[in-house]
Amino acid sequence: MIALFFRDEWIRPLLGDVLIVMVIAYFVHAFVAVPLRKIAIGTLIFAYLIEFLQFLNLIDILGWRNSELAHLIIGSTFDWRDLIAYTLGIAIVLLTTNRLKL
């Protein structure tokens, strides 16, 4: 919802990235019997991979520059601040995991 309705410079690009890695980690944990710490680290690696693919301009390589769905799912622009946002989101997951013993 954030990606669709917010076009600002703080909520959509930064807070949205913090939240999405948290949502992905908790969603996977709901269905997979693996410790949340491992899922969180895997989610962070996955998020970094997507950002790296943006750095390589994967959308252009695949010819999907005009696809709104590709832009929504993969993204189109590398931004080092996204890496910080992903790391912060996973740090929050790991901190809550330690406190809640998940």
C-alpha positions as CSV (number, residue, x, y, z in Angstrom):
1,M,0.0,0.0,0.0
2,I,2.9,2.4,0.8
3,A,4.4,1.8,-2.6
4,L,1.1,2.5,-4.3
5,F,-0.1,5.6,-2.4
6,F,2.9,7.4,-1.1
7,R,5.1,9.4,-3.4
8,D,7.2,11.3,-0.9
9,E,10.9,11.2,-0.1
10,W,10.7,9.6,3.3
11,I,7.8,7.2,4.0
12,R,7.8,5.4,0.6
13,P,11.5,4.9,0.1
14,L,12.8,4.5,3.6
15,L,10.1,3.6,6.1
16,G,8.5,1.3,3.4
17,D,11.8,-0.6,3.0
18,V,12.2,-0.9,6.8
19,L,8.7,-2.4,7.0
20,I,8.8,-4.6,4.0
21,V,11.7,-6.7,5.2
22,M,10.1,-7.1,8.6
23,V,6.8,-8.2,6.9
24,I,8.6,-10.7,4.7
25,A,10.6,-12.2,7.6
26,Y,7.5,-12.6,9.8
27,F,5.4,-13.9,7.0
28,V,7.9,-16.6,6.1
29,H,8.3,-17.4,9.8
30,A,4.6,-18.0,10.0
31,F,4.8,-20.8,7.5
32,V,8.3,-22.3,7.9
33,A,9.5,-24.0,11.1
34,V,12.9,-22.3,11.1
35,P,14.2,-20.0,13.8
36,L,13.2,-16.4,13.1
37,R,16.9,-15.3,13.3
38,K,17.8,-17.5,10.3
39,I,14.8,-16.3,8.4
40,A,15.6,-12.7,9.2
41,I,19.2,-13.1,7.9
42,G,17.9,-14.8,4.8
43,T,15.5,-12.0,4.2
44,L,18.3,-9.5,4.6
45,I,20.4,-11.3,2.0
46,F,17.4,-11.5,-0.3
47,A,16.8,-7.8,0.0
48,Y,20.4,-7.0,-0.6
49,L,20.2,-9.3,-3.7
50,I,17.3,-7.4,-5.1
51,E,19.1,-4.1,-4.5
52,F,22.2,-5.5,-6.3
53,L,20.0,-6.5,-9.2
54,Q,18.7,-2.9,-9.3
55,F,22.4,-1.7,-9.4
56,L,22.9,-4.0,-12.4
57,N,19.7,-2.5,-14.1
58,L,18.0,-5.9,-14.3
59,I,14.8,-4.2,-15.6
60,D,16.6,-2.8,-18.6
61,I,18.4,-6.1,-19.2
62,L,15.1,-8.0,-19.3
63,G,13.4,-5.3,-21.3
64,W,10.8,-4.5,-18.6
65,R,11.4,-0.8,-18.3
66,N,7.8,0.0,-19.0
67,S,6.3,-2.6,-16.7
68,E,4.7,-1.1,-13.6
69,L,4.6,-4.5,-12.0
70,A,8.3,-5.0,-12.5
71,H,9.0,-1.6,-11.0
72,L,6.8,-2.4,-8.0
73,I,8.3,-5.9,-7.3
74,I,12.0,-5.5,-8.4
75,G,12.4,-1.7,-8.2
76,S,14.3,0.2,-10.8
77,T,16.8,2.4,-9.0
78,F,19.7,1.4,-6.8
79,D,20.0,3.5,-3.6
80,W,22.5,2.8,-0.9
81,R,20.0,4.2,1.7
82,D,17.8,1.2,0.9
83,L,20.5,-1.1,2.3
84,I,20.5,0.9,5.5
85,A,16.7,0.7,5.7
86,Y,16.8,-3.1,5.1
87,T,19.4,-3.5,7.8
88,L,17.4,-1.4,10.2
89,G,14.2,-3.4,9.6
90,I,16.0,-6.7,10.2
91,A,17.8,-5.3,13.3
92,I,14.3,-4.5,14.7
93,V,13.2,-8.1,13.9
94,L,16.3,-9.5,15.6
95,L,16.0,-7.3,18.6
96,T,12.3,-8.3,19.1
97,T,13.3,-11.9,18.5
98,N,15.8,-11.8,21.4
99,R,13.3,-10.1,23.7
100,L,10.4,-12.4,22.8
101,K,12.4,-15.6,22.4
102,L,10.9,-16.4,19.0
